[in-house]
Amino acid sequence: MNERPLPSIGAPAIRALAAAGVLNLDDVMRVGVTHLETLHGVGPKAIQLLTAALDE
């Protein structure tokens, strides 16, 4: 199975996600968007882009 890459969401959000072990969209689904919203560096725009990418 090919991993779906994260969308372009900005460096602070990418760093925050990586620190939480979220490296691709499958990890986002595993962890859940609700948890990611609590991470410092992951703002509303990043959440919007991640949610849109999951809906594709």
Beta strands, then each sheet from edge to edge (+ up, - down):
end
